Amino acid sequence: MPQKFIFVSGGVLSGLGKGVTAASIAFLLQQRGYKVTPVKCENYINLDSGLINPIEHGDPFLCEDGTEADMDMGTYEKFLNKNVGKHNFITMGQIYQSVIRKEREFKYEGEDVEAVPHVTEEIISRIKEAGRIEKADVVVVELGGTAGEYQNALYYEASRIMKLVHKDTVVHAHVSYLPTPSHLGEPKTKPTQLSVRYLNSMGIQPDFILCRSEKILDKRRRQRLAMFCNVETEEVINNPDEKTIYRVPLTFRDQDLDVKILQKLGLPLRTLNLKKWENFIKGLEEIKTEIRVAIVGKYFSTGDYQLRDSYAALFDALDHAAWNSKVKVRSFWINAEEVDDPRNQKILHNVEGIIVPIGWGERGVEGMIKAIKFARENKIPYLGLCYGMQLAVVEFARNVAGLKNANTEEANPKTVDPVIYTNPKQEENIKLRAYGGTMRLGKWECRVVPGTLSSEAYQKYNGQFVEKNVVSERHRHRYEFNDKYAKLLTEKGLVISGRSVPENLVEIIELPRISHPFFVGTQFHPEYKSRPLSPHPLFMSFINACLIKNST
């Protein structure tokens, strides 16, 4: 059977939810027994997302193979319950780099290398290669950005060429926004009409229009869109705001979107099994209990606004674990540089848990350390992720072990007590400013000490051990626990509960139960492995500790 391709584009504005839409379509086809793989096409010239400020483009998603990708890759993993990697992620930088390399190697045999056909051929080749690698029946391709941007025009041209050449193997779904101005009180279709008109000018006629809106569109407006956008009314699909993104596949199912797509692709209609997913959604709707968690980070603000996307994987992991425990998380975002603000101090005194997540550089470090100290001294459940683990070591060294000037070399390269220091393998990279793709990335194995909080979490909450007491986790860092201080810190009460295999690097630290109900820091990133139906064990254990505090 020839491979089929579904292109998902966006119109009117960015951040519409193309990734959720693409993942939902892929999920429905997967649940009908088809092998599906996603591909994300990003506009930027970066080779990956690793060096992009989270405020600029959201939390880079870390894959098993070490690929630092767009956050939509995490959406694919969560919906499809499968790992994605390098072949699922394309940037325009990768495409240009490949084309230029081939030109330098004389692989174009003297042709004048042009955007069309050479760049578009490279894009098409990468999309097809993703399907071949996974032997997929269907490849769902998310086109980054918004229709009308010059940055993504070559992706759209590639999709047009594929439709021209392959005809009944390609479907194009256009996700577009219908605003409802408050002074009018009705959704307006004109922006979407203009967006589709732009697609038409590029030689693309969408097969489906998926209408993002605050509420469900009535038949009158869908008919109007159909008339002006040259599609059938049944091909105008409601895609309204939902209480949770995981409800979207059911909304599409209720409109037979997957059935219509299969018909256009000439694929047989197989049985759809959504029982487990429906039970999951039903369970969410019944949750009443709430716990409060403070996130002390440094990437929340952009101008006068605050963004969730900078810590998207963390918030998802918290939700997954909370939902599994039949509670909801109410998160409070605290700027690490403003921890001493009386309003933030009040928040810290009224939460059931505190998290210090990923971070880079000196800014905000002292605020994070103060928050960690507060969590330790007041016995508030604490979870430190990467930087949050490293700074927990710094806080313990300063305030328990008596090393008043202890620090991480990342914040102070000249510290007299570098309890967190530069991984020796990273020193040359930093010296040469070779930052892109050079960190300790991707999955590494960790041996967990039996009897510790971490070990019990993995055992209790269905952790997948590679072998006895060994887990596989994802990493993204340059700095490490300095083992020269291990003896002193453990004598003072710090527990080293996990080390890497085979390097023996410190991976997990914690405090014993006798001194704290739950205090755990991980050098790795458990948030990137969380799925809605299989939350990460450490997040489950953290939520459970928060629930216990909530009940006292």
N, C-alpha and C positions, 0 to 999 in steps of 0.2 A: 504494500500500500504506500503510495507516495506521501511524503510528509506534508502536513497542512500548516498554514501560518495565519495567525491572528494578530493584526497590528492594532494597538490601542494608542490613540492620539488624544491631545487635549486642546480645548479652546477657551478663549475669553480671558482666563487668568490662570496663574500657576498655583500649585498646591491644592488642586481640585480633588485629588484622590485617584489619579490614574493608576497608581500602584495597587491600591486596594481593589479597584475595578478589575485590573488585569489579573490579580491574584484570585479574585472571586470567580472570574470566568474559568481560569485554569483549574481551580478547585472543583467546580461543577463538572468539568470534563473528566477530571481525574476520578471523581466519585462515580462516573459512568463507566469506568474501567479503561479509560484511555491513558496512555503514558504521555505526560505533559512536562515540558520544561520551559521556564521563563527566560527572557533576555531583556535587560534594561539598557537602553541607548542614551547615554548622557552627552550633553552638548559641550561641556567644558574641555579645554585643551589639556588639563591635568591627566596624567596617566592613570591615576586612581584617586580615591577620596581621602587618602591618608594625610595629606598636608593641608587640607581645607579646614579652616576654622569652623567648628560646629555651628556657630552663630550664622555663618554664611550659607550653609547648605544642609544643616541638620547633622545628627550623629552618624558618623561613618559606620557602616555595618561591617563587622569582622567575620569573615568566612573561615571554615575549617582549613582551607588550603592557604590561609594567610592573606587572601585578597581583602584590601580595604575598599569597600564599595559603598554605593549609595544606600541610604536607609531603606529604600524599597526592597532591597534584597532580603532584608529581615522580614518584611511583610510576606514575601514569597515563601520563605522558610516556615513561617508560622501558619500560613494557610495550607500549604502543601505537605507539611510535616516531613520535609526532606532538606538535605544540605544543598546549597548552591555554591558556585565558585567562580573562578576566573573566566570560564567560558560563558558564563551567564551575564557578564558585565562588560559593556563596551563604552569607551569614552572616545570623543573625537580626537583626543591626543593620541590614543592607541592607534586609531585608524591612520592619522597622518604619519605617525612614526613608522608604521609598517609600510606604507606606500613609499615614503622617502627612502627607507632602507632598501626596498626592492629596486627603486630607481638607481641608487648608488651601486647596487650589485648587478646592474644591467639586465634585470629580469624583464623589463619592458622592451628590451631589444631596440632601443633607439627611438621609441615613440615619444612624442611630446606628452608628458604626463599631465592629465587634467582632472578636474573635479568629477566630471562625467566623461568617460565611464570608469576611470580608475579608482577614484575614491568610493563611488557607489558600489563597484564590484567588490571592493574590500569589505564594505559593510555587509553586503549580501552573503559573501563568503563566511564571515564571522557568524551571522545568524544561522546559516545552514550547518556550520560546523557544530554549533551548540546542540542542534537536533541530532546530528550524527553521533556525537560523543555519548549522548544519553539514549540513543535509539528511540527518540520520541516520536509519537504519532502526531502530536501537535506542538508547535512552538508558539508561545504567546509573547509578542514583542511590544514592550512599552517604549514609546517614543518620548524622550524627555522634552521638557519645555512646553511651549504653547504654539499652536499653528500661527504662522505669521512672523515668527522670529527668524532672522537670517542665520542664526547659529545652528538651527536644526534642519535647514532646508535640504541638506544632502541625505539625511535619514528619510525624509518624506519622499525624496526622489527615488531612493532605493526601494521604498515600499511600492511606489508607483510602478517601477520597472518590474518588480516581482509579480504584481497583479497583472501587468500586461503580458508577461511571459507565461505565467502559470495559471492565470484565470481562475478556475474553480478550486484552486488550492489555497487561495488567499481571501481573507475577510478583513475588512477595516471597520473598527468601532471607534467612534469619535465621542469623547467625554467632554461635555460642554456645560457651562454655567448659565442658569437662568435667574437673574437677580429679581428680587421682589422689593422695589422701593417702598419705604414705609408710607410715603405720602400718596402712593397709588393703591397699595394693597393687593396687587396682582402680579404674578410672575411675567416678565417680559421676554419674548422670544427673539427679538431683533439681534442681540449680541450673538446668539447661536446661529441665526441665519447668516450673519456676516462671516462668522468663523467657517461655516460650511462653504460659503461662497469662496473664501480664500482657498480652502482645500480644492474646490472645483477648479480654481485658476491654476493649481499645480497639477491638474490632471487626475485628481483623486476624488472619487465619489464614494463617500462612506456607505457601508451596508447597514450600519446601525448608528443611531444617535442616542447616547446615554445621558439623560438630563439630570445634572446635579442641581439640586434646589433645596430650599428649606423644607418644602412639603411636596407631597405627590401632586403631579400635574394632572389636570382634568383632561377629558377627551378632546374638548374644544381646542386647547392649546397644543396638544399632540397632533391633532389634525392639521393645525396651522403650520406647525414645524414640518410635517410630512409634505404638505403642498409646496412650501418654499424651498425645501431641502432635497426634494426629489427622492423620497423614500416612502414606503408604506406606513400607515399609522401604527401598525403592529411592530414596526421596526424602530419606533420611537419609544425608548425604554425609560421608565422612571428610576432614578437613582438618588433618592432624597437623603437628607441627613438622618443618621440612625444613632441610637443611644450607644451602640458599639459597632465598630467596623465589621465584627464577625457576624453581624446580622445581614450584611449585604448579599452574600450568596443566596440566602433564603428569599430576599426581595427579588433577585434576578430569577430564581427558580419559579416564583409565583407568576412571573410574566413569560415563562417558557423561553427565556433568552438562550439557554444552552441548547434547547431543542431546535430553535431557529438557526443557531450557528451551525449545528451539525447538519441541518438540511442544506444550508448554503455550501458547506464543505463536501457534501455528498457522502457523509459518514453515517453508518447505521446507528439507530437509536438504541442504546443499551440501558439496562436498568440503573436507576439512580438510587443510591443508598445514603440518606442523610440522617438516619435515626440518631446516631451518636452526636452529630452536630446539633440537631434540633434539641436534644436533651440538654446539651451544654448551654444553648441559648436560653432555654426555659429556666434553667437553674440560675442564670444571671438575673433574670427578671424577678426572682423570688428573694434575692438578697436584701436584707434590711440592716444588718449590723455594719458599723463603720469604725475603722481605726485610723489614727492620725500619724503620719510619718513626715518628718522634716528632711528635705534634701538640701544639703549645704554644698553648693557648687559655684561655678564661676562663669557659666556660659548661658545664663538665663536671659539677659537683657540685650535688646537691640534697639537703640534709641530709647523711646519712651514705652516700648512694648516688651513683653516677656514671651519667650517661645518654649513650647514643650519639646520641639523636635531635637534640641541640642542633647537631650538625654532620652530619646525615644525608646531605645532598647531597655533602659532601666525601668521606665514607667510601664512598659509592656510586661516585663518580668514581674514587677510588683503586682500588677493586675492579675496575671495568670495565677500566681501563688495565692493571692487573696481570694479570688473567685473559687479556687479549689477548696479553700477553707471556709467558704460561705460567708465572706465578708467583703466589704469594699474599702479601698484605700482613699483617704482624703490626704493629698500631699500638699505640703507647704514648702514653697521654694524660697530658700534663703541665700542671698548673695554673700559669698564667703567674706567679702571685704566689708560687710555691714553686720557681722555677727553681733557686735556690741550694741547695735541699735536696740533701744528698749523694746520696740515692737517685736524684734526677732528673739530677744531674750524671753519675752513672754511666750512666744511660740515654742521655744525649746523646753520651757517648763510645762507645756501642756500637750506633749506628743507621747505616743507609745513607742516610737522608734526613730532612730537617726541614721541617715546614710550619707557618707561622703563618697562621691563617685569619681570617675575618671577625670583627670586634669593634667595640665602641662604648665611648666614655668613657675616663677616665683609669686606672681600675683595671687592674692587670696590665701596663701599658704597658712599664715598665722591665724586667720579666721577659722580655717578648717581645723587647725590644731586645737583651738579653743573649744570648738564644737565637740571634738573627739574627747577632750578632757572632761567636758560637761557630761557627755554620755557615760564615760567610765566612772566618774565619781558619783553620779546620781543613779547608776545601775539601770540606765535606759538601754534597751536592746540596740546594738550598733552593728552595722554592716559596712565595711570599708572595701571599696572596689578599686584595685590597682593603686592609684594615688592615695585613695582612702586607706589602703592597707599600709602603704609606705609611711604616711603621716601618722598613722596610729603607732607605728614603731617609734617614730620621732617623739611623739607625745609621751609614750611610756618611758623612753630613755631619759627624757628631760625631767619628768615629774615623779617617776617612781625609782628609776635607777640612778638618779642624781647627776646625769650628764647634762648640765644646764645649757650647754652650747651645742647639743646634738642637733643634727639637721640632715637633710638630703642634699647631695651635691648638686641636684637639679636647681634647688633654691639658693644654695650658697656653696659654690665650688671650693671655697677656702675654709669651710667649717673644720674645726679641730676634731670633731667626733662625727664622721660621716657614717652614721648607722645605715643610711641608704646611699649606695655609691654607684658609680657608672659601671655597668657591665663591661668587663675588660674587652670583650669582643666589639663593643660599641665605641670605644675610645677613638679609633681611627676614623670611623664614620662621622663622628661629631667634628673631629679635627678637619676633615675634608668637606664638611657640610653636605655629606652624602645622606640626606635625611629620608628621601623617598623610598619606601619599601624595604628599609634596612633594619627596622626594629626586630625584636623577637616576636615573630608573628605566627598566627595560626595555632593549630592544636599541638599540645605537648602533654605528656603524661605526668601525673602527680601521684605519689604514694602517700596515702592518708594514714595517720597514726591511729590504730584501733583505740577505742575508748574515749576519743575526743568528741567535742560537739560536732565537728565537721564530719567525722566518720559516722556518727549516729544519724546525722542528717541524710547522708547518702544512702545508708541502709534503710532508714525508715521511709523515705520518700522515693523509693524505686530508682535510686541512682544507678547508672549503667557502669559497672566496673569492667575495665579492660581485663583485669585478672584480680585476684584477691587484694583488696585495699588499694587498687590503682584505678584512677579515673582519668579521663581525657578532657581537657579544658582549653579554651581559646585565649591567646595571649596577644598583648600589644603594648610593649614597653621597652625602655632602654636602661632603666635603673633597677637595681636589685638590693635585697637585704644583704648587709655586709656581715659575713659570717665571723669576722673578727670580734664582733660584739655578741655573738650568740650565747656564749657561756655566761657573761655578766647578766644579760637580759633574762635568760631562762632562770638563773638563780634568784632573780628578783620577782619571778612569777609569770613571765611571758611564756606562753606555750607555742612551740613550733609544731603545728599539727599536720603539715604537708610539705614534702620536698619533691622536686622534679626528678624524673627518671630520664636519662641516667646522670644528668649534670649535678644533682643534689642541691639545687638552688632552693631557697625558702619560697614556698608557694602559698602557705596558709599560716596565719598566726591567730591566736585566740587567747582569752583569759579563762582560767579554770572556773567552773560553776560555783565554787565556794566563795569566789570574790565578785562574780558578775553573772547574771542570768543568761546573757547572750552577748558576746563581744567577739566578732570574727572579722578578719580582714583577709582578702584573697589577692594575690598578685595577678591572677587570671581574671577573666571577665565572664562570670556565670550568666550575666544578663543576655549574652548573645546566643545562648543555647536554649533559652526558655521557649516553650510552645504553649498555646492555650490549653491543650488537652494533656500536656505533660510539663508542668512547671518545674523549674530547677529546684533540686533538693535544698540548697542553701537558702534560697528565697522562701521556700516553704517553712524551713526551720525558723527563719527570721520572723515571718508573719505569725507563726505559732507563739513565739516569744512575745510579740507585740500584743497578741490576744490575751495572753496570761497577764501581762501588765495592765491591760485594759479592764480586766475583771477584778483587779485588786484595789 
